[in-house]
Amino acid sequence: MAPTDVRNPAQVDLWYVFLDKTTDPQLQNAYRALLSPEESQREQRFVVEHARLQFLVSRALLRTVLRTTRDVIRASLRSGAIRTASLP
């Protein structure tokens, strides 16, 4: 999705990750780089490895989706595609 895409208000996006495709240590380190210090501490508290990986991947996905969505909204505001009066 390009940052200048205008979103359809009725559109629903589904984001998913297959955990078995996220076992590469370099990929996991890239995901860890996205976490806040508090999230990093929380990740380390998980005792079960599968739960730790699930937390790490879900937080990385969430941060990536939010960043993409934020960029789309900013670009839409700049282009006039979203009227600021309609925003809360």
C-alpha positions in Angstrom: 0.0 0.0 0.0 1.5 3.3 -1.0 1.4 6.2 1.5 -0.8 8.2 -0.8 -3.6 5.7 -1.1 -7.0 7.1 -0.1 -8.9 4.7 2.2 -12.4 3.7 1.6 -14.3 4.2 4.9 -16.1 0.9 4.3 -12.8 -1.0 3.6 -11.6 -3.5 6.2 -8.0 -4.7 6.1 -6.9 -8.0 7.5 -3.3 -8.3 8.6 -1.8 -11.6 9.7 1.5 -13.3 10.2 2.4 -17.0 10.1 4.5 -17.5 13.3 6.3 -20.4 11.8 7.7 -18.0 9.1 9.2 -15.7 11.8 11.8 -18.0 13.4 14.8 -16.4 11.7 16.9 -14.7 14.5 17.8 -11.7 12.2 14.1 -11.1 11.5 13.3 -11.4 15.2 16.0 -8.8 16.0 14.5 -6.5 13.4 11.1 -6.9 15.2 12.8 -6.2 18.5 14.1 -2.9 17.2 10.5 -1.8 16.7 9.6 -2.3 20.4 9.5 0.4 23.0 11.7 -0.2 26.1 8.6 -1.2 28.1 7.6 -3.7 25.4 11.1 -5.2 25.4 11.0 -5.7 29.1 7.6 -7.3 28.8 8.8 -9.6 26.1 11.6 -10.9 28.3 9.2 -11.8 31.0 7.5 -14.5 28.9 8.6 -17.9 30.1 7.2 -19.9 27.2 9.1 -19.4 24.0 6.0 -19.6 21.8 4.2 -17.0 23.8 7.3 -14.7 23.7 7.4 -15.1 19.9 3.7 -14.4 19.6 4.0 -11.2 21.7 7.1 -10.0 19.7 5.5 -10.6 16.3 2.1 -9.1 17.2 3.7 -5.9 18.6 5.9 -5.6 15.6 2.9 -6.1 13.3 0.8 -3.6 15.3 3.6 -0.9 15.1 4.1 -1.5 11.4 0.3 -1.3 10.6 -0.1 1.9 12.8 2.9 3.5 11.1 1.5 2.7 7.6 -2.0 3.9 8.6 -0.6 7.1 10.0 1.3 7.8 6.8 -1.8 7.2 4.7 -3.9 9.6 6.9 -1.2 12.3 6.7 -0.9 12.0 3.0 -4.7 12.1 2.6 -4.9 15.2 4.8 -2.2 16.9 2.7 -4.0 16.1 -0.6 -7.4 17.2 0.7 -8.8 13.7 0.4 -9.9 13.8 4.0 -11.6 16.9 5.3 -10.2 17.9 8.7 -13.7 18.8 9.9 -14.7 15.2 9.8 -11.9 14.2 12.2 -12.6 14.1 16.0 
